[in-house]
Amino acid sequence: MNTVAALKHYSIEEYLATEQQAECKSEYYAGEIYSMAGGTINHN
C-alpha cells in the first residue's frame, strides 16, 4: 500500500519564530518553508 506523508503548513508566526533561531536562511511560501541556497561574496 502506498502512503503519502502529510505536509505541515506553517503559520507566518511559526515561520518567523523558527527563522530567528535558524542557522541558515529559509523562504516561506504558501504555508511551506524552503531552504535557501547560500550566496557568495560576489553575489552579495
CHARMM internal coordinates of N, CA and C (Angstrom, degrees):
IC EDIT
DIST 1 N 1 CA 1.4524
DIST 1 CA 1 C 1.5262
ANGL 1 N 1 CA 1 C 108.85
DIST 1 C 2 N 1.2999
ANGL 1 CA 1 C 2 N 116.66
DIHE 1 N 1 CA 1 C 2 N 136.75
DIST 2 N 2 CA 1.4593
ANGL 1 C 2 N 2 CA 122.05
DIHE 1 CA 1 C 2 N 2 CA 177.25
DIST 2 CA 2 C 1.5148
ANGL 2 N 2 CA 2 C 109.43
DIHE 1 C 2 N 2 CA 2 C -88.58
DIST 2 C 3 N 1.3091
ANGL 2 CA 2 C 3 N 115.53
DIHE 2 N 2 CA 2 C 3 N 139.21
DIST 3 N 3 CA 1.4600
ANGL 2 C 3 N 3 CA 120.60
DIHE 2 CA 2 C 3 N 3 CA 175.36
DIST 3 CA 3 C 1.5114
ANGL 3 N 3 CA 3 C 108.75
DIHE 2 C 3 N 3 CA 3 C -125.07
DIST 3 C 4 N 1.2980
ANGL 3 CA 3 C 4 N 115.80
DIHE 3 N 3 CA 3 C 4 N 148.33
DIST 4 N 4 CA 1.4538
ANGL 3 C 4 N 4 CA 121.90
DIHE 3 CA 3 C 4 N 4 CA 178.82
DIST 4 CA 4 C 1.5192
ANGL 4 N 4 CA 4 C 107.73
DIHE 3 C 4 N 4 CA 4 C -116.53
DIST 4 C 5 N 1.3171
ANGL 4 CA 4 C 5 N 115.68
DIHE 4 N 4 CA 4 C 5 N 126.48
DIST 5 N 5 CA 1.4646
ANGL 4 C 5 N 5 CA 119.95
DIHE 4 CA 4 C 5 N 5 CA 178.60
DIST 5 CA 5 C 1.5246
ANGL 5 N 5 CA 5 C 109.13
DIHE 4 C 5 N 5 CA 5 C -73.18
DIST 5 C 6 N 1.3066
ANGL 5 CA 5 C 6 N 115.55
DIHE 5 N 5 CA 5 C 6 N 134.72
DIST 6 N 6 CA 1.4674
ANGL 5 C 6 N 6 CA 120.23
DIHE 5 CA 5 C 6 N 6 CA 178.17
DIST 6 CA 6 C 1.5268
ANGL 6 N 6 CA 6 C 109.15
DIHE 5 C 6 N 6 CA 6 C -75.45
DIST 6 C 7 N 1.3149
ANGL 6 CA 6 C 7 N 116.12
DIHE 6 N 6 CA 6 C 7 N 134.56
DIST 7 N 7 CA 1.4566
ANGL 6 C 7 N 7 CA 121.14
DIHE 6 CA 6 C 7 N 7 CA 176.66
DIST 7 CA 7 C 1.5186
ANGL 7 N 7 CA 7 C 109.24
DIHE 6 C 7 N 7 CA 7 C -84.57
DIST 7 C 8 N 1.3219
ANGL 7 CA 7 C 8 N 115.88
DIHE 7 N 7 CA 7 C 8 N 136.83
DIST 8 N 8 CA 1.4609
ANGL 7 C 8 N 8 CA 119.60
DIHE 7 CA 7 C 8 N 8 CA 176.98
DIST 8 CA 8 C 1.5180
ANGL 8 N 8 CA 8 C 108.05
DIHE 7 C 8 N 8 CA 8 C -85.09
DIST 8 C 9 N 1.3024
ANGL 8 CA 8 C 9 N 116.02
DIHE 8 N 8 CA 8 C 9 N 128.93
DIST 9 N 9 CA 1.4590
ANGL 8 C 9 N 9 CA 120.87
DIHE 8 CA 8 C 9 N 9 CA 174.67
DIST 9 CA 9 C 1.5244
ANGL 9 N 9 CA 9 C 107.49
DIHE 8 C 9 N 9 CA 9 C -97.55
DIST 9 C 10 N 1.3007
ANGL 9 CA 9 C 10 N 115.39
DIHE 9 N 9 CA 9 C 10 N 128.79
DIST 10 N 10 CA 1.4577
ANGL 9 C 10 N 10 CA 122.35
DIHE 9 CA 9 C 10 N 10 CA -176.40
DIST 10 CA 10 C 1.5256
ANGL 10 N 10 CA 10 C 110.18
DIHE 9 C 10 N 10 CA 10 C -99.00
DIST 10 C 11 N 1.3138
ANGL 10 CA 10 C 11 N 115.44
DIHE 10 N 10 CA 10 C 11 N 146.66
DIST 11 N 11 CA 1.4608
ANGL 10 C 11 N 11 CA 119.88
DIHE 10 CA 10 C 11 N 11 CA 172.70
DIST 11 CA 11 C 1.5273
ANGL 11 N 11 CA 11 C 107.61
DIHE 10 C 11 N 11 CA 11 C -81.59
DIST 11 C 12 N 1.3106
ANGL 11 CA 11 C 12 N 115.80
DIHE 11 N 11 CA 11 C 12 N 164.08
DIST 12 N 12 CA 1.4650
ANGL 11 C 12 N 12 CA 119.54
DIHE 11 CA 11 C 12 N 12 CA 177.88
DIST 12 CA 12 C 1.5227
ANGL 12 N 12 CA 12 C 110.20
DIHE 11 C 12 N 12 CA 12 C -61.13
DIST 12 C 13 N 1.3170
ANGL 12 CA 12 C 13 N 117.23
DIHE 12 N 12 CA 12 C 13 N -37.84
DIST 13 N 13 CA 1.4586
ANGL 12 C 13 N 13 CA 121.27
DIHE 12 CA 12 C 13 N 13 CA 179.82
DIST 13 CA 13 C 1.5294
ANGL 13 N 13 CA 13 C 111.19
DIHE 12 C 13 N 13 CA 13 C -63.70
DIST 13 C 14 N 1.3430
ANGL 13 CA 13 C 14 N 117.17
DIHE 13 N 13 CA 13 C 14 N -41.61
DIST 14 N 14 CA 1.4638
ANGL 13 C 14 N 14 CA 120.63
DIHE 13 CA 13 C 14 N 14 CA 177.91
DIST 14 CA 14 C 1.5220
ANGL 14 N 14 CA 14 C 110.62
DIHE 13 C 14 N 14 CA 14 C -64.17
DIST 14 C 15 N 1.3283
ANGL 14 CA 14 C 15 N 116.48
DIHE 14 N 14 CA 14 C 15 N -42.98
DIST 15 N 15 CA 1.4585
ANGL 14 C 15 N 15 CA 120.71
DIHE 14 CA 14 C 15 N 15 CA 179.27
DIST 15 CA 15 C 1.5250
ANGL 15 N 15 CA 15 C 110.96
DIHE 14 C 15 N 15 CA 15 C -60.81
DIST 15 C 16 N 1.3257
ANGL 15 CA 15 C 16 N 117.24
DIHE 15 N 15 CA 15 C 16 N -48.17
DIST 16 N 16 CA 1.4600
ANGL 15 C 16 N 16 CA 120.61
DIHE 15 CA 15 C 16 N 16 CA -177.88
DIST 16 CA 16 C 1.5264
ANGL 16 N 16 CA 16 C 111.38
DIHE 15 C 16 N 16 CA 16 C -63.54
DIST 16 C 17 N 1.3255
ANGL 16 CA 16 C 17 N 117.27
DIHE 16 N 16 CA 16 C 17 N -36.97
DIST 17 N 17 CA 1.4649
ANGL 16 C 17 N 17 CA 120.91
DIHE 16 CA 16 C 17 N 17 CA 179.11
DIST 17 CA 17 C 1.5235
ANGL 17 N 17 CA 17 C 110.66
DIHE 16 C 17 N 17 CA 17 C -66.08
DIST 17 C 18 N 1.3284
ANGL 17 CA 17 C 18 N 117.72
DIHE 17 N 17 CA 17 C 18 N -42.27
DIST 18 N 18 CA 1.4626
ANGL 17 C 18 N 18 CA 119.89
DIHE 17 CA 17 C 18 N 18 CA 179.94
DIST 18 CA 18 C 1.5248
ANGL 18 N 18 CA 18 C 111.50
DIHE 17 C 18 N 18 CA 18 C -74.19
DIST 18 C 19 N 1.3108
ANGL 18 CA 18 C 19 N 117.94
DIHE 18 N 18 CA 18 C 19 N -32.72
DIST 19 N 19 CA 1.4708
ANGL 18 C 19 N 19 CA 121.36
DIHE 18 CA 18 C 19 N 19 CA -179.14
DIST 19 CA 19 C 1.5241
ANGL 19 N 19 CA 19 C 111.07
DIHE 18 C 19 N 19 CA 19 C -65.52
DIST 19 C 20 N 1.3230
ANGL 19 CA 19 C 20 N 117.68
DIHE 19 N 19 CA 19 C 20 N -32.71
DIST 20 N 20 CA 1.4662
ANGL 19 C 20 N 20 CA 120.93
DIHE 19 CA 19 C 20 N 20 CA 178.93
DIST 20 CA 20 C 1.5178
ANGL 20 N 20 CA 20 C 111.73
DIHE 19 C 20 N 20 CA 20 C -66.25
DIST 20 C 21 N 1.3336
ANGL 20 CA 20 C 21 N 117.33
DIHE 20 N 20 CA 20 C 21 N -28.96
DIST 21 N 21 CA 1.4594
ANGL 20 C 21 N 21 CA 121.85
DIHE 20 CA 20 C 21 N 21 CA -177.54
DIST 21 CA 21 C 1.5233
ANGL 21 N 21 CA 21 C 112.90
DIHE 20 C 21 N 21 CA 21 C -98.90
DIST 21 C 22 N 1.3141
ANGL 21 CA 21 C 22 N 118.08
DIHE 21 N 21 CA 21 C 22 N -8.14
DIST 22 N 22 CA 1.4613
ANGL 21 C 22 N 22 CA 122.20
DIHE 21 CA 21 C 22 N 22 CA -174.10
DIST 22 CA 22 C 1.5241
ANGL 22 N 22 CA 22 C 111.97
DIHE 21 C 22 N 22 CA 22 C -74.11
DIST 22 C 23 N 1.3349
ANGL 22 CA 22 C 23 N 115.17
DIHE 22 N 22 CA 22 C 23 N 148.88
DIST 23 N 23 CA 1.4595
ANGL 22 C 23 N 23 CA 120.75
DIHE 22 CA 22 C 23 N 23 CA 176.83
DIST 23 CA 23 C 1.5212
ANGL 23 N 23 CA 23 C 111.72
DIHE 22 C 23 N 23 CA 23 C -85.95
DIST 23 C 24 N 1.3254
ANGL 23 CA 23 C 24 N 117.63
DIHE 23 N 23 CA 23 C 24 N -20.44
DIST 24 N 24 CA 1.4631
ANGL 23 C 24 N 24 CA 121.03
DIHE 23 CA 23 C 24 N 24 CA 179.24
DIST 24 CA 24 C 1.5283
ANGL 24 N 24 CA 24 C 108.89
DIHE 23 C 24 N 24 CA 24 C -129.24
DIST 24 C 25 N 1.3035
ANGL 24 CA 24 C 25 N 115.74
DIHE 24 N 24 CA 24 C 25 N 157.90
DIST 25 N 25 CA 1.4654
ANGL 24 C 25 N 25 CA 121.45
DIHE 24 CA 24 C 25 N 25 CA -178.20
DIST 25 CA 25 C 1.5225
ANGL 25 N 25 CA 25 C 110.83
DIHE 24 C 25 N 25 CA 25 C -75.61
DIST 25 C 26 N 1.3150
ANGL 25 CA 25 C 26 N 115.82
DIHE 25 N 25 CA 25 C 26 N 151.21
DIST 26 N 26 CA 1.4512
ANGL 25 C 26 N 26 CA 121.07
DIHE 25 CA 25 C 26 N 26 CA 174.86
DIST 26 CA 26 C 1.5242
ANGL 26 N 26 CA 26 C 108.74
DIHE 25 C 26 N 26 CA 26 C -141.58
DIST 26 C 27 N 1.3141
ANGL 26 CA 26 C 27 N 114.81
DIHE 26 N 26 CA 26 C 27 N 168.44
DIST 27 N 27 CA 1.4548
ANGL 26 C 27 N 27 CA 121.61
DIHE 26 CA 26 C 27 N 27 CA -177.84
DIST 27 CA 27 C 1.5200
ANGL 27 N 27 CA 27 C 108.81
DIHE 26 C 27 N 27 CA 27 C -121.99
DIST 27 C 28 N 1.3186
ANGL 27 CA 27 C 28 N 116.70
DIHE 27 N 27 CA 27 C 28 N 139.25
DIST 28 N 28 CA 1.4637
ANGL 27 C 28 N 28 CA 122.77
DIHE 27 CA 27 C 28 N 28 CA 179.13
DIST 28 CA 28 C 1.5219
ANGL 28 N 28 CA 28 C 108.40
DIHE 27 C 28 N 28 CA 28 C -105.42
DIST 28 C 29 N 1.3406
ANGL 28 CA 28 C 29 N 116.29
DIHE 28 N 28 CA 28 C 29 N 125.71
DIST 29 N 29 CA 1.4628
ANGL 28 C 29 N 29 CA 120.03
DIHE 28 CA 28 C 29 N 29 CA 178.49
DIST 29 CA 29 C 1.5212
ANGL 29 N 29 CA 29 C 109.00
DIHE 28 C 29 N 29 CA 29 C -147.33
DIST 29 C 30 N 1.3166
ANGL 29 CA 29 C 30 N 115.85
DIHE 29 N 29 CA 29 C 30 N 120.86
DIST 30 N 30 CA 1.4693
ANGL 29 C 30 N 30 CA 123.07
DIHE 29 CA 29 C 30 N 30 CA 174.95
DIST 30 CA 30 C 1.5231
ANGL 30 N 30 CA 30 C 112.53
DIHE 29 C 30 N 30 CA 30 C 53.42
DIST 30 C 31 N 1.3267
ANGL 30 CA 30 C 31 N 116.61
DIHE 30 N 30 CA 30 C 31 N 40.99
DIST 31 N 31 CA 1.4564
ANGL 30 C 31 N 31 CA 120.61
DIHE 30 CA 30 C 31 N 31 CA 176.26
DIST 31 CA 31 C 1.5136
ANGL 31 N 31 CA 31 C 115.03
DIHE 30 C 31 N 31 CA 31 C 84.56
DIST 31 C 32 N 1.3184
ANGL 31 CA 31 C 32 N 118.09
DIHE 31 N 31 CA 31 C 32 N 0.12
DIST 32 N 32 CA 1.4519
ANGL 31 C 32 N 32 CA 121.56
DIHE 31 CA 31 C 32 N 32 CA 179.56
DIST 32 CA 32 C 1.5260
ANGL 32 N 32 CA 32 C 109.96
DIHE 31 C 32 N 32 CA 32 C -117.18
DIST 32 C 33 N 1.3309
ANGL 32 CA 32 C 33 N 115.86
DIHE 32 N 32 CA 32 C 33 N 152.22
DIST 33 N 33 CA 1.4604
ANGL 32 C 33 N 33 CA 121.80
DIHE 32 CA 32 C 33 N 33 CA -178.01
DIST 33 CA 33 C 1.5174
ANGL 33 N 33 CA 33 C 108.64
DIHE 32 C 33 N 33 CA 33 C -113.03
DIST 33 C 34 N 1.3352
ANGL 33 CA 33 C 34 N 116.28
DIHE 33 N 33 CA 33 C 34 N 128.37
DIST 34 N 34 CA 1.4551
ANGL 33 C 34 N 34 CA 123.22
DIHE 33 CA 33 C 34 N 34 CA -179.27
DIST 34 CA 34 C 1.5247
ANGL 34 N 34 CA 34 C 108.96
DIHE 33 C 34 N 34 CA 34 C -120.42
DIST 34 C 35 N 1.3342
ANGL 34 CA 34 C 35 N 116.27
DIHE 34 N 34 CA 34 C 35 N 136.94
DIST 35 N 35 CA 1.4627
ANGL 34 C 35 N 35 CA 120.68
DIHE 34 CA 34 C 35 N 35 CA 175.65
DIST 35 CA 35 C 1.5207
ANGL 35 N 35 CA 35 C 109.34
DIHE 34 C 35 N 35 CA 35 C -69.59
DIST 35 C 36 N 1.3171
ANGL 35 CA 35 C 36 N 115.29
DIHE 35 N 35 CA 35 C 36 N 143.21
DIST 36 N 36 CA 1.4659
ANGL 35 C 36 N 36 CA 120.57
DIHE 35 CA 35 C 36 N 36 CA 177.16
DIST 36 CA 36 C 1.5226
ANGL 36 N 36 CA 36 C 108.81
DIHE 35 C 36 N 36 CA 36 C -100.80
DIST 36 C 37 N 1.3130
ANGL 36 CA 36 C 37 N 116.16
DIHE 36 N 36 CA 36 C 37 N 144.21
DIST 37 N 37 CA 1.4477
ANGL 36 C 37 N 37 CA 121.56
DIHE 36 CA 36 C 37 N 37 CA 177.53
DIST 37 CA 37 C 1.5240
ANGL 37 N 37 CA 37 C 109.63
DIHE 36 C 37 N 37 CA 37 C -69.85
DIST 37 C 38 N 1.3051
ANGL 37 CA 37 C 38 N 116.29
DIHE 37 N 37 CA 37 C 38 N 150.37
DIST 38 N 38 CA 1.4532
ANGL 37 C 38 N 38 CA 120.72
DIHE 37 CA 37 C 38 N 38 CA 178.89
DIST 38 CA 38 C 1.5134
ANGL 38 N 38 CA 38 C 111.87
DIHE 37 C 38 N 38 CA 38 C -73.11
DIST 38 C 39 N 1.2928
ANGL 38 CA 38 C 39 N 116.49
DIHE 38 N 38 CA 38 C 39 N 154.06
DIST 39 N 39 CA 1.4668
ANGL 38 C 39 N 39 CA 121.67
DIHE 38 CA 38 C 39 N 39 CA 179.35
DIST 39 CA 39 C 1.5173
ANGL 39 N 39 CA 39 C 110.30
DIHE 38 C 39 N 39 CA 39 C -103.07
DIST 39 C 40 N 1.2971
ANGL 39 CA 39 C 40 N 115.63
DIHE 39 N 39 CA 39 C 40 N 171.35
DIST 40 N 40 CA 1.4486
ANGL 39 C 40 N 40 CA 121.04
DIHE 39 CA 39 C 40 N 40 CA 176.97
DIST 40 CA 40 C 1.5350
ANGL 40 N 40 CA 40 C 108.41
DIHE 39 C 40 N 40 CA 40 C -111.31
DIST 40 C 41 N 1.3029
ANGL 40 CA 40 C 41 N 116.96
DIHE 40 N 40 CA 40 C 41 N 168.41
DIST 41 N 41 CA 1.4599
ANGL 40 C 41 N 41 CA 121.37
DIHE 40 CA 40 C 41 N 41 CA 178.15
DIST 41 CA 41 C 1.5250
ANGL 41 N 41 CA 41 C 109.92
DIHE 40 C 41 N 41 CA 41 C -59.54
DIST 41 C 42 N 1.3235
ANGL 41 CA 41 C 42 N 117.46
DIHE 41 N 41 CA 41 C 42 N -43.91
DIST 42 N 42 CA 1.4605
ANGL 41 C 42 N 42 CA 121.12
DIHE 41 CA 41 C 42 N 42 CA 179.93
DIST 42 CA 42 C 1.5284
ANGL 42 N 42 CA 42 C 111.56
DIHE 41 C 42 N 42 CA 42 C -64.82
DIST 42 C 43 N 1.3150
ANGL 42 CA 42 C 43 N 116.80
DIHE 42 N 42 CA 42 C 43 N -34.47
DIST 43 N 43 CA 1.4647
ANGL 42 C 43 N 43 CA 120.60
DIHE 42 CA 42 C 43 N 43 CA -179.19
DIST 43 CA 43 C 1.5309
ANGL 43 N 43 CA 43 C 110.86
DIHE 42 C 43 N 43 CA 43 C -66.69
DIST 43 C 44 N 1.3142
ANGL 43 CA 43 C 44 N 116.26
DIHE 43 N 43 CA 43 C 44 N -36.24
DIST 44 N 44 CA 1.4631
ANGL 43 C 44 N 44 CA 120.20
DIHE 43 CA 43 C 44 N 44 CA -179.16
DIST 44 CA 44 C 1.5022
ANGL 44 N 44 CA 44 C 109.82
DIHE 43 C 44 N 44 CA 44 C -66.29
END
COOR INIT
IC SEED 1 N 1 CA 1 C
IC BUILD
